[in-house]
Amino acid sequence: QVQVAESGGGLVQVGGSLRLSCVASGAVIGIPPMGWYRQAPGKQREMVAEITEHDSTYADSVKGRFTISRDNARNTVYLQMNSLKSEDTAVYYCRLVGSYYTWWGRGTQVTVSS
């Protein structure tokens, strides 16, 4: 069993910054792919950024503004979000891809106000 827990969301003004954290615990094996997804009201969940042991990818909408990183010793993934826009408002979810199952956190709300 694996648990994934996000933190760091909150209310921020347009142009501001936030850093999200995602801690994986339990039966985490190796350095699994992890990522951040988000879901705004009335919209489908979408990929924001993903990171493997050696690479990372970003949605076009966040390139140059968001940075994903990981601390393997702590089984933690971060999402540094800069130059936030109102359209970044969403619930942000962390995902861990295991060998046989994909684990999701419960999400953390990010609200960007103008």
C-alpha positions as CSV (number, residue, x, y, z in Angstrom):
1,Q,0.0,0.0,0.0
2,V,1.2,3.5,-0.9
3,Q,-0.1,6.8,0.5
4,V,0.3,10.1,-1.3
5,A,-0.3,13.4,0.4
6,E,-0.2,16.9,-1.0
7,S,0.4,20.1,0.8
8,G,1.2,23.8,0.1
9,G,-1.9,25.0,-1.6
10,G,-3.6,28.3,-0.7
11,L,-4.8,31.6,-1.9
12,V,-2.3,33.8,-3.8
13,Q,-2.6,36.9,-6.0
14,V,-1.9,36.9,-9.7
15,G,1.8,37.0,-10.3
16,G,2.5,35.3,-7.0
17,S,4.2,32.1,-6.2
18,L,3.4,28.9,-4.3
19,R,5.3,25.6,-3.7
20,L,3.4,22.4,-3.5
21,S,4.8,19.3,-1.9
22,C,3.8,15.7,-2.3
23,V,5.1,13.0,0.1
24,A,4.8,9.3,-0.7
25,S,4.9,6.8,2.1
26,G,4.3,3.1,2.6
27,A,5.5,0.5,0.1
28,V,7.3,2.9,-2.3
29,I,9.8,0.9,-4.4
30,G,12.7,2.5,-6.2
31,I,12.2,5.9,-7.8
32,P,8.7,5.7,-9.3
33,P,7.4,8.3,-11.8
34,M,5.4,11.0,-10.1
35,G,3.5,14.0,-11.3
36,W,1.2,16.8,-10.7
37,Y,-2.3,17.1,-12.2
38,R,-5.0,19.6,-11.7
39,Q,-8.7,19.9,-12.1
40,A,-10.6,23.2,-12.4
41,P,-14.3,23.4,-11.8
42,G,-16.2,22.0,-14.8
43,K,-13.1,20.8,-16.5
44,Q,-11.3,17.5,-16.9
45,R,-8.2,16.7,-14.9
46,E,-5.1,17.6,-16.8
47,M,-1.4,16.9,-16.5
48,V,0.7,19.8,-15.2
49,A,4.1,18.2,-14.8
50,E,5.7,14.8,-14.5
51,I,9.0,13.6,-13.4
52,T,10.9,10.3,-13.7
53,E,14.3,9.4,-12.4
54,H,16.0,11.2,-15.2
55,D,13.5,13.5,-17.0
56,S,10.6,15.8,-16.5
57,T,7.8,17.1,-18.8
58,Y,5.4,20.0,-18.6
59,A,2.1,21.1,-20.0
60,D,2.6,23.9,-22.5
61,S,0.4,26.2,-20.3
62,V,3.0,26.0,-17.4
63,K,6.3,25.8,-19.2
64,G,8.7,28.5,-18.0
65,R,6.6,29.2,-14.9
66,F,6.4,25.9,-13.0
67,T,9.2,23.6,-12.0
68,I,8.9,20.1,-10.8
69,S,11.6,18.5,-8.7
70,R,12.1,15.6,-6.4
71,D,13.9,14.5,-3.3
72,N,14.3,10.8,-3.6
73,A,15.6,10.3,-0.1
74,R,12.4,11.7,1.2
75,N,10.1,10.3,-1.5
76,T,8.9,13.8,-2.0
77,V,8.0,15.7,-5.2
78,Y,7.7,19.5,-5.4
79,L,6.0,21.9,-7.7
80,Q,7.3,25.4,-7.7
81,M,4.7,27.7,-9.3
82,N,5.7,31.2,-10.3
83,S,4.0,33.9,-12.2
84,L,0.6,32.4,-11.3
85,K,-2.4,33.3,-13.4
86,S,-6.1,33.1,-12.5
87,E,-6.4,30.2,-14.9
88,D,-4.1,28.2,-12.7
89,T,-6.9,28.0,-10.1
90,A,-7.7,24.4,-9.5
91,V,-7.3,21.4,-7.2
92,Y,-3.8,20.0,-7.6
93,Y,-3.3,16.3,-7.3
94,C,-0.2,14.3,-6.9
95,R,0.2,11.0,-8.7
96,L,2.6,8.1,-8.2
97,V,2.9,5.4,-10.8
98,G,3.7,2.1,-9.2
99,S,4.6,-1.2,-10.8
100,Y,1.0,-2.4,-10.8
101,Y,-1.1,0.5,-9.7
102,T,-1.4,4.3,-9.8
103,W,-1.8,6.1,-6.6
104,W,-3.4,9.6,-6.2
105,G,-3.5,12.0,-3.4
106,R,-6.6,13.8,-2.2
107,G,-5.6,17.1,-3.7
108,T,-4.8,20.6,-2.5
109,Q,-6.6,23.7,-3.6
110,V,-4.8,26.5,-5.3
111,T,-6.7,29.7,-5.8
112,V,-5.2,32.6,-7.8
113,S,-7.1,35.9,-7.3
114,S,-6.9,39.0,-9.4
